[in-house]
């Protein structure tokens, strides 16, 4: 373990440079640059609120915050996992020339997406203030689902990065899976609608929704963390990180043959 920690510390500056490079490449040739991180979720929130709120007769004044929380967290999960999945192939030239611990690449992709996500939370704070969402003693607990979201995304990203080196079609399949995940995370519809149709169990087994619901409990409703949802999200995050890391380390020596 000490060897792995020392190895990580040795390459920490490279990790930071890769994170900065990912962010710069994302907004290269963009006039708005990092501001788009704030504008895009705000515009999406307005559209979803109009479609699924106003037009469907939703009278909840905090519905825009409900939509925004789900949209931001799902967007990070989607963006980070797709970036991690491509990270090994995207850095194939560097991998072939110099030795760098290969886990650095999916980790940098996840961290760069996470930094962008944290910046986008400024929009959530602003909208919450405008709509007078009350700050409670439970608001600080939002850091827990935020951390679990990072861990879960990294674990999934490591597994996807490993498989995609040998199975390129995974990129297209994952887009379909992400669409399914989006519609089962209750991003833009009240959970009661799914429960009433008899499909509430879908939410109960969705670890990403478990993170979203606890984040909403802390930020919007001033409630403590839901223990069932917390248990599912913690358990899944630990399991997927272990599986992702083990699979990555088992196959990393064969990456060079396929990239």
N, C-alpha and C positions, 0 to 999 in steps of 0.2 A: 504493500500500500504506500509506504514511504517513497518507493521508487516512482510510482505513478504520480504522486503529488509533486515530487521534485521535477519530473518531466513536464508536468503541466506548468509549473512556475517558470521553467526554462523557456517555454514558448508562449508565455502570457502576452508578451508585447506583439508577437505575430498575430495572436488571436485578436487583439484590439485593432491592429491594422486591417485585418480581414473584415472585421465588423464595420469599420469606417468605409472600406472599399465597397462593401455591399450596399451601404446606405447611399454613397455617392453615385454608384451605378444605377440605383433604383430611380434617382431623380435627375439623372444626366439628361441634358437638353430639355429640361422642364422649366418653364418660366416661373411657375409657382413654387417649385421645389418642395421643401419640407412643409410649406403651408398647405399643400394638397392633402397632407395627413390630417389636417384639421377640417378642411373644406369638404372632402369626400364623405366622411361619416355624417357630417351635418346635413349635406344634401340628401344622402340616402335616408337619413332619419325623417326628413321632411316628406319625401316621397312615400315611404312606408307608412308614416302616420296618416297621410291623406288617404291612401288606398285602403289600409286595414283599420284605420281609426275613424276618420270622418265619414267615408263612404259606407262603412259597415256599422255605423252608429255607435261606436265606442265612446262613451262619455267620460272615461277616466282621464283626468287632467294630467296625470303622470305617465300616460301611455307613451309619449315621445321618449321619456327616460327609459321606460321598459324596453322599447325597441332599440334604443341606442346601446344599452348595456349588452343585449344579446348580439347585436350586429358587430360591435367592437371586438368582443371576445371570440366570436366565431371567425371573424375576418383574420384575427391574429393566428388562430389555429390553422386556418386554411393556408394563409400566406407562408407561415413558418414551415409547415410540413411539406409544402410543395417546393420551397426553396431548399430545404434539407435534402429532399429526395434527389434533387439535381446537383447537389453540392460536389459530390465526388467526380461526376462526369464533367462538370463545369471547370473544375480545377485539375483536370487530367494532365495538362501540360506541366504544371508545377509538381505534381505527384511523380511524374516520370523523370524529372530533372534533379530534384533535391529531396532529402528526407525531412518530412514533417509528420508528426503524429496525425494520422488520417482523421481521427475523431474531431480534430480542430475545425475541419470544414463544415460538417453539419452543425457543430456547436456555434460557430460564427454566424451561420445562416439563421439559426434560432435566436441568437442574442440580438442580431441586427433588427430582426422583425420585432423582437420584444421591446427594444428601445423606441422604435417607431410607434408601437402600440401604446407605450407609456406616455409618449408625447400626445397621442390622440385622445388620451383621457382628459386632457385640458378641455376638450369640447364637452365631455360628460359633466365636468365640474360646472362649466358655464351654463349649460342647459338646466342642470339641477338647481342652480341659484335662481335662474329666471323663473322656473316653475315652482320655486319655493319648497324643494324637497328638504325635509327636516334632517339635520345632522344629529345622530344619536350616539350613545355610548358603543353601539355595535358597528358603527361606520368604520372604525379602525380595524375591525376584524376582516374587512375586505381584502387585506393583504394576504390572507390565507388562500382564498380561491385564486387570487392573482398569482401567487407562487405555485400553486398546484397546476394552474394552466400552463405555466412555463415548463414545469417538470414533465407533464403529460405530452406536451407538444414536442419536447426534446426526445422523449422515448419513442414516440411514433415516428418522428423524423429520422432517428437512427435506424429504425427497422426499415423504413421506406428507402433510405439511402443505400442500405445493404442490398435489398432485393432489386432495386432499379438498375444497379450496375449489371446484373445478369439478365434482367427481364425488363426491357425498355418500354414495353406496352403498359407497364404499371402506371406510368404518368397519365395515360388516358383513363385507365380504370379508376385511379384515385380521384379524378375529377368527378366521376359518377358517384363514387362513395361520398365525396364531400357534399354533393347536392343532396343526397339522402340524409346525411348528418344535419345539414342546414334545416331541412324541413321537419326534423325530429328534435330540434332544440328549442322550439317555442320562441323563436326570435320575434316574430311579428303577429302572433295570435295568442290569446289567453289560453292558459293550460286547461281551463275548464272545458273548452270545446273538445279537446282531444279525450279528456276523461269521460265526458258524456257520451261519446261515440264508442266507448269500450276499448279504446286503444291507449289508455293512460299508462299501461305497463311499458310502452315504448319509452316514455320519459324516465320511468323508474330504472331502466337498464342502460340509459345513455349517460356515460361518465362526463361527457362535455356539458350536457344539460345540468348535471348535478353541480358542476362548478358555477355555471351561469345562475342557477336558482339561488345558490348561497351568496353569490355576489349581489344579486338583486335584494335578497333579504337584508344584507348589511347596508346597502347604499340607498335603496328606495323605501323599504318597509320598516326599517328599524327593528329587525328581528334578530334573534341569535341564529347561529348556523344550524341548519337542518342536519341532525346527526346521521340520518340514513344516507342523505346525499353526500355528506362529508366522508362517511365510511366508504361509499362506493368510489368516489373520486380519488381518495387517498390510496385505496387498495389497487385500483386500476393504474394509477400513476406509478406506483412502486413496481407493479408487475411488468408494465410495458417498458419502463426504463431498464429493468433487469434483462428482459428478453431482447430489447433493442441493442443494448450494449454487448451482451454475450454474442448475439448473432453478428454484430459488426466486427468484434474482435476475432471471431472464428473465421470470418471470410475476408478480412481486410488484406491478407497476403495474396489473395487471388484477384484483387481488384485490377492490378496492373495488366493482367491477361485479357481483361474485358473492356478497358476504357481506351 
